[in-house]
Amino acid sequence: MAVDKQRIIEKYPLPVYNYQVTINGIEIMSFAEISGLEIDHDHVLYRHGFSWAAGDHLIRGQRKPINITLKRGIVKRRSDLYDWIKSGEKKDIRIELCDETGMGIVIWEVSRALPFKLDAPSFSASASEIAFESLNLIAHDLRIKHT
């Protein structure tokens, strides 16, 4: 069965590598990896006086903290992540998963992200890998928009 280009655009999943990141409204250097964009809650097994007849109730508890990790290759004269953790400033982050034209299709909006850990790369004289740094953040809120 032949599949035309429009059907592929409408029905096939988006590739995970086509995304862009904006921090406080400024497009920042690309990141190699972003992880932790999840909304998670504790679960609570609730038992009341009639649990013996009706059974236990499983209810949603408090939301767990939003922990995000941004990972990127180290580039000359770019100290954005170091400057951010040094300042201790909370910033908004927007991550857009884009289609083939560069339009954001799914958007994750992270509110008031606060950096708390900056990792340097592991150094090894026998390796020829790219030097990556990673920044761990904790955020107040995460919203997901589908366009």
Disulfide bonds with the S-S distance in Angstrom:
none
